Each structure stands twice: as structure tokens, then as C-alpha cells.
Amino acid sequence: MNRFLVDFGVSRPDQYVNRNTPEPRISYQLLRTSIPPSEAEIARFEYLMREMRLPSGVFRTTAPSRFREFDTFLNGILTRIFPAANVLEVHDWAASDASASAGWFHTLRRSFPNARLTASDLSLYLVEARASADDCYIFDATGEVLQYVRPPFVIRLSRPEPRLLLANRLLRRSALYRLARMRQEGLPNVASLDFGESDELHKPPYSFRKIPMVHPTAELLRRSNPAFRIERHSVFESLAYPCDVIRTMNIFNTGYFEQERLRQGAQSVWRSLKPGGVWIVGRTIEADPPVHHASVLVRTADRFHLHERHVEKSEVEDLALALRLDE
């Protein structure tokens, strides 16, 4: 078939090559890896994560070594604030695939042998929904549909197909029509599914299966060391129990949220910290080599106090310092 009328995409591992084509058409099912993962599986996972942008507009871009030098800077500050023997409770919010959190954990434990680190994100997995063995829909955790996979086709549903890809456009229209009918006939809302401790859920005639968005090396660390945890959490929700340190990199940005929403996020951080706790907030300005602008803030009785900056201040530093809060 004329390549200007169709683009099948990549739906099997053996079809995948690490190519630098724009907007690759690769099934998110290929995020799955073995335990332990192979080098090829890790490379494929990282490639897909670099390309992923969720319907919320938030990018999943990250890398295991992204904060290597930044972590050294942070650990130096923390050793000047907290005794090394402390059971330091650290939370890394909006941690994406948790690979950078795992890297931080390893270096943090050299200075704080009893430290515990919890990496969290609102999106830790996608959901594969099937009504037959021949095809499936892939949703994000909020219930937004992303892809329709009917090998050899991988169809993008979160945005239109290019005009020249006539076959893809027709299949996309058919897939959306069928999905609407499935919802009318009782397809459960993906956002409300309770998987419990399982990765699969069956609600005949439908079956659901998680597609992990946690880096396989971070997952291995979680399984092997109870001091490293991975949880689902929104940056706009306060923790049930306050902690010593919270890092929020590349999430509280003016490009993502309005000022009032950013204030709500800062309040959530303040309520989640113990008195004297530390908030690291910032943004990666350049990816290669990494350049991070960040502010290190300390929680006092009713406000945040600036402790130190990394390169330049965070774009939400002024907003955070202007907050006045009650115990």
C-alpha cells in the first residue's frame, strides 16, 4: 500500500528500532519489560518515555542520570541541616518514571544511611483495555484514551491522524465510534478501576491490564529495598504524615499551571513538611548537558524561608516566599 496512505506503526518488540523520527507510532504496550530487564528493554522503555506527553500536557521526559550533579549539591545542603543519623523521610514528587529518584536514593544513603525515599507521581501506569484478543485500547490513568492497537496498526486517538494517512484516519474514526458504543454498553471508567495489588482486572466481557510507567531499574530497587518506595500521589494533595524533605522538579511551572493553582501546590508542600523541613523546587532549563534552576526553601511556622539557590531561582520562588500560612 502507498506509504502516503498508511503508517502501520510498531506493535511488536521485534519491529522496534531506536529511530529518531518525529512522533513515532509505537504501541505503549512495549513499555513492558522483563524482571530483570534486558538492556534492549531498558533502552526501549527510556525511548518511549522521552517521547510521551500525556493529555494533561505534562511531559514524561526524564533520565536516570538527569540530576546526578544536582543531587550532590542537594545532599551537601541536607548534611548541613540534618544530623547524619536521622531517619530522614524524603519525598520526590512528580517523579515521572522514578529513575532519577532511584539515583538520588543511592547517593543520599551515603550521607544518611537511615534515609527513606518515596518517589511519587499521579501517573504510574497506563491501562490496556480489551474486549477481544485481536485489538485493545490504551488509556492513561485518568481515563483519557491514547491509542488503539490492532496489529499491524497503532492508531493515535489522543490527537488527529495526518491528512495523508487515509487508512489511519478511517481506522481512527472506526475505533472512536466503537469505543463510544462500548461506553454506552457498560465499559467501566478506567479512572475508577481498583486493581488492588494485582496488575490485571477482569470485568466480563472486558479485561484490563496495567502498563507500567515506572523505570524497570527503579522497580527492581523498590522490590529489593523497603527504604525506597513508589506511590501514586498528586502534588496538590498533602501527605498524611509530614516528612523532612520534598523535591518538586519540573512540575510547578508557569507553563503548566496558573498562579492560583501554583499557590495551592505550595500550600500542599508546606502542610506536608515538618517544621524545619526542606522544599527543593525548580526546573530543568537545559537537558544536555543538564542545567537546573532551583530554590531550596525551609519551612518555618507560617512561611517558607530561602536557604539557597542552585544556579538561578525557581520561577515560583517569589510566589512561595510570599505565602503566609498558619500552623
C-alpha positions in Angstrom: 0.0 0.0 0.0 1.2 3.5 -0.7 3.2 4.7 2.3 1.5 8.1 2.0 -1.9 6.5 2.7 -0.9 4.3 5.7 1.5 4.0 8.5 1.2 0.7 10.4 3.5 1.6 13.3 5.3 -0.7 15.8 3.3 -3.1 17.8 5.8 -5.9 18.5 9.2 -5.8 20.2 11.0 -7.3 17.2 9.8 -4.4 15.0 11.3 -1.8 17.2 14.4 0.1 16.3 15.7 3.2 18.1 14.9 5.7 15.4 14.8 9.4 15.7 11.8 10.0 13.6 9.3 12.7 14.9 6.2 11.5 16.7 7.0 7.7 16.4 4.0 5.5 16.1 4.9 2.9 18.8 2.5 0.9 20.9 2.7 1.8 24.6 2.4 -1.9 25.3 6.2 -2.0 24.5 6.8 -0.2 27.8 6.5 -3.7 29.5 9.8 -5.3 30.4 11.1 -8.5 31.9 12.2 -8.7 35.5 15.2 -8.3 35.5 15.1 -6.3 32.3 17.4 -6.7 29.3 19.5 -3.7 28.1 17.4 -3.6 24.9 14.2 -3.4 27.0 15.6 -0.6 29.1 16.6 1.3 26.0 13.2 0.9 24.5 11.4 2.0 27.7 13.5 5.1 28.0 12.9 6.0 24.4 9.2 5.7 24.7 9.2 7.7 27.9 11.2 10.5 26.3 8.5 10.8 23.6 5.5 10.6 25.8 3.2 13.5 26.5 0.0 12.9 28.5 -3.3 14.6 27.6 -2.8 16.9 30.6 0.1 18.5 28.7 2.7 17.2 31.1 5.8 15.7 29.5 7.2 12.5 31.0 10.7 13.4 29.9 13.3 12.2 32.3 16.6 10.2 32.6 18.3 8.1 35.3 21.3 10.4 35.4 19.4 13.7 34.9 20.0 15.1 38.4 23.4 13.5 39.2 25.3 16.7 39.9 22.2 18.4 41.3 21.8 15.5 43.8 25.4 16.1 45.0 24.5 19.8 45.6 21.3 18.9 47.5 23.0 16.2 49.6 25.6 18.8 50.7 22.9 21.1 51.8 21.0 18.4 53.7 24.1 17.3 55.6 24.4 20.9 56.9 20.8 20.9 58.0 20.1 17.4 59.4 22.2 15.0 61.5 23.6 12.1 59.5 22.0 9.6 61.9 18.5 10.9 61.3 15.8 8.6 59.8 15.4 11.2 57.1 12.0 11.0 55.4 12.4 12.3 51.8 9.7 12.6 49.1 10.3 13.1 45.4 7.0 14.4 44.0 6.1 14.3 40.3 9.0 11.8 39.9 7.8 10.6 36.4 9.3 7.1 36.0 11.2 7.3 39.3 14.6 6.6 37.7 16.0 9.9 38.9 14.6 9.3 42.4 16.4 5.9 42.4 19.6 7.6 41.5 19.1 10.2 44.3 18.4 7.4 46.8 21.7 5.7 46.2 23.7 8.9 46.8 21.5 10.1 49.7 22.1 6.9 51.6 25.8 7.5 51.6 25.3 10.6 53.8 22.1 9.4 55.6 22.3 5.6 56.0 18.8 5.5 57.5 17.1 7.7 54.9 13.9 6.6 53.3 12.8 8.0 50.0 9.3 7.8 48.4 9.0 8.6 44.7 5.5 9.5 43.7 3.6 10.5 40.6 0.0 10.8 39.6 0.6 8.6 36.6 2.5 5.4 37.4 0.8 3.2 34.7 -1.3 3.2 31.6 -4.2 0.8 31.2 -4.7 -1.7 28.4 -8.4 -2.5 27.9 -9.6 -5.4 25.8 -12.9 -6.8 24.6 -11.3 -9.3 22.3 -7.9 -10.9 21.6 -7.5 -9.0 18.3 -7.3 -5.4 19.5 -7.1 -3.1 22.5 -7.4 0.5 23.7 -4.7 2.1 25.8 -5.8 4.8 28.4 -3.9 6.9 30.8 -4.8 6.6 34.5 -7.4 9.4 34.3 -9.4 7.6 31.6 -8.2 9.6 28.6 -7.8 7.3 25.6 -4.3 7.4 24.0 -4.0 4.6 21.4 -5.9 1.9 19.6 -3.8 -1.1 18.7 -5.0 -3.6 16.1 -1.8 -5.2 14.7 -0.2 -4.2 12.4 -1.8 -0.8 13.1 -1.1 1.5 16.0 -3.6 4.4 15.9 -3.2 7.6 17.9 -6.5 8.6 19.4 -5.4 11.5 21.6 -4.9 13.7 18.5 -5.9 13.6 14.8 -4.0 11.5 12.3 -2.2 13.3 9.4 -4.4 14.0 6.4 -2.3 12.0 4.0 -2.7 8.8 6.1 -6.2 7.9 4.8 -6.3 4.4 6.2 -5.2 5.5 9.6 -7.8 8.2 9.7 -10.6 5.8 8.7 -9.5 3.3 11.3 -9.2 6.0 13.9 -12.8 7.1 13.2 -14.0 3.5 13.4 -12.1 2.9 16.7 -13.6 6.0 18.3 -17.1 5.1 17.2 -16.7 1.6 18.6 -15.3 3.0 21.9 -18.4 5.2 22.2 -20.6 2.2 21.8 -18.6 0.2 24.4 -19.1 3.0 26.9 -22.8 3.1 26.2 -22.9 -0.7 26.7 -21.1 -0.5 30.1 -17.4 -0.2 29.6 -16.1 0.8 33.1 -14.5 4.1 33.6 -10.7 3.4 33.6 -10.1 6.1 36.2 -12.3 4.4 38.7 -10.8 0.9 38.4 -9.5 -0.7 41.6 -6.7 -3.1 40.7 -5.7 -3.6 44.3 -2.4 -5.4 44.4 -2.9 -7.0 41.0 -1.8 -5.8 37.6 -4.9 -7.3 35.9 -8.6 -6.9 36.4 -11.5 -8.8 34.7 -14.9 -7.3 34.3 -16.5 -9.5 31.6 -16.6 -9.0 28.7 -13.7 -6.6 29.3 -10.2 -7.3 30.7 -7.8 -4.6 31.9 -4.1 -4.7 32.4 -1.6 -2.2 33.7 1.2 -1.0 31.5 3.9 0.2 33.9 5.5 3.7 33.5 8.0 3.1 36.3 11.5 2.6 35.1 12.5 -1.1 35.4 15.6 -0.3 37.4 13.5 1.8 39.9 11.1 -1.1 40.1 13.9 -3.5 40.9 15.1 -1.2 43.7 11.6 -0.9 45.1 11.4 -4.7 45.3 14.8 -5.2 46.8 15.0 -2.3 49.4 12.0 -1.3 51.5 13.5 2.1 52.2 12.7 3.0 48.6 9.0 3.3 47.8 7.0 4.3 44.8 3.4 5.6 45.3 0.7 7.3 43.4 0.2 10.9 44.6 -0.9 14.3 43.4 1.3 17.3 44.1 -1.8 19.2 45.1 -2.6 16.7 48.0 -0.9 17.0 51.4 0.8 13.9 52.8 -0.9 12.0 55.6 2.2 12.3 57.7 4.7 15.2 57.4 8.2 14.5 56.2 11.7 16.1 56.3 12.3 16.9 52.6 10.2 17.3 49.5 11.6 17.8 46.0 9.3 19.0 43.2 11.3 19.4 40.0 9.7 20.2 36.6 6.1 20.3 37.8 5.3 23.6 39.5 5.9 25.6 36.3 4.0 28.6 35.0 3.8 26.8 31.7 1.7 24.1 33.3 -0.4 25.9 35.9 -2.0 29.3 36.7 -0.8 31.3 39.7 -3.6 30.2 42.0 -3.0 26.5 41.3 0.7 27.1 42.0 -0.2 28.6 45.3 -2.3 25.6 46.1 0.6 23.4 45.3 3.0 25.4 47.6 0.4 25.2 50.4 0.3 21.4 49.9 4.1 21.2 50.2 4.1 23.4 53.4 1.4 21.2 55.1 3.4 18.1 54.1 6.7 19.2 55.8 7.7 19.1 59.4 8.8 22.4 60.9 12.3 23.0 59.6 11.7 20.8 56.7 13.2 21.5 53.3 11.4 22.1 49.9 13.5 21.9 46.7 11.6 23.4 43.8 12.9 24.1 40.3 13.1 23.3 36.7 15.5 21.8 34.2 16.4 24.6 31.8 18.7 22.7 29.5 18.7 18.9 29.0 22.2 18.2 27.5 24.2 19.0 29.5 21.6 19.3 32.3 21.1 22.8 33.8 18.7 23.2 36.7 17.4 26.4 38.2 16.2 25.6 41.7 15.4 27.2 45.1 16.0 25.4 48.4 13.4 26.6 50.9 12.9 25.9 54.6 9.5 25.7 56.3 9.1 27.9 59.3 6.0 28.4 61.5 4.0 30.3 58.9 6.0 30.7 55.8 9.0 29.5 53.6 12.4 30.9 54.1 15.0 30.9 51.3 18.0 28.8 52.2 20.0 28.6 49.0 19.7 28.6 45.2 21.1 26.4 42.5 22.3 28.5 39.5 19.2 30.7 39.5 16.0 30.9 41.5 12.9 28.8 40.7 10.2 30.6 38.7 7.9 30.0 41.7 10.3 31.2 44.4 8.7 34.6 44.8 5.2 33.1 45.0 6.4 30.6 47.6 8.1 33.2 49.7 5.0 35.5 49.6 2.8 32.8 51.2 1.7 33.2 54.8 0.3 30.1 56.4 -0.9 29.0 59.8 0.2 26.0 61.8 
